[in-house]
């Protein structure tokens, strides 16, 4: 995994748990926050779009009933190299 994806996975996990950590997560929220963390790190450019695409492709599926903190924990595990 590229260093940039690793860092963005951690940033996304932090962002998801910053507010309402026990609320159920959904795909729209994850994708929107992926865009936010990518633009914060890389701005708005063709390169940032490629980085965001790589981030989205590395995301695990959301399981029914996943809360933000549970999904964020999986993101952190993936960033550290865990596989499912």
C-alpha atoms as one frame of an Amber mdcrd trajectory, in Angstrom:
protein
   0.000   0.000   0.000   1.332   3.415  -0.910   2.266   5.727   1.941  -0.296
   8.276   0.781  -3.105   5.698   0.959  -1.959   4.619   4.413  -2.045   8.210
   5.662  -5.416   8.915   4.070  -6.943   5.757   5.581  -5.834   6.953   9.007
  -7.124  10.477   8.336 -10.459   9.075   7.181 -10.710   6.884  10.283 -10.001
   9.895  12.496 -12.579  11.987  10.670 -15.267   9.315  10.963 -14.810   9.036
  14.714 -14.440  12.755  15.433 -18.205  13.192  15.733 -21.020  10.734  16.379
 -18.716   7.725  16.572 -21.564   5.426  17.573 -23.825   6.378  14.648 -24.319
   3.931  11.810 -22.035   4.604   8.851 -23.164   4.535   5.224 -21.412   4.569
   1.878 -22.353   8.164   1.049 -20.739   9.421   4.247 -17.556   7.406   3.703
 -17.193   8.566   0.100 -17.855  12.195   1.020 -15.299  12.085   3.824 -12.783
  10.357   1.554 -13.086  13.355  -0.766 -12.668  15.778   2.150  -9.485  14.149
   3.482  -7.996  13.806   0.005  -8.660  17.441  -0.902  -7.289  18.567   2.463
  -4.046  16.727   1.742  -3.687  17.231  -2.028  -6.007  20.047  -3.077  -8.248
  19.824  -6.103  -6.376  18.444  -9.105  -6.176  15.502 -11.463  -3.525  13.995
  -9.182  -5.828  14.353  -6.158  -8.576  12.565  -8.086  -6.229   9.632  -8.764
  -5.218   9.520  -5.105  -8.864   9.614  -4.030  -9.666   6.773  -6.443  -6.860
   4.690  -4.921  -8.203   5.455  -1.442 -11.758   4.464  -2.376 -10.515   1.244
  -3.980  -8.746   0.330  -0.733 -11.859   0.753   1.416 -13.473  -2.361   2.864
 -17.178  -2.951   2.314 -19.510  -1.494   4.900 -21.264  -4.208   6.856 -24.901
  -3.884   7.896 -25.032  -2.059  11.215 -21.424  -0.830  11.164 -20.953   2.226
  13.306 -18.437   4.907  12.478 -16.033   3.703  15.168 -16.227   0.047  14.097
 -15.635   0.937  10.445 -12.808   3.296  11.428 -11.171   0.472  13.396 -11.217
  -1.671  10.233  -9.672   1.195   8.263  -6.862   1.406  10.794  -6.269  -2.342
  10.607  -6.088  -2.189   6.811  -3.676   0.753   7.017  -1.455  -1.374   9.246
  -1.495  -4.209   6.733  -4.149  -6.545   8.129  -6.110  -8.634   5.645  -9.530
 -10.156   5.959
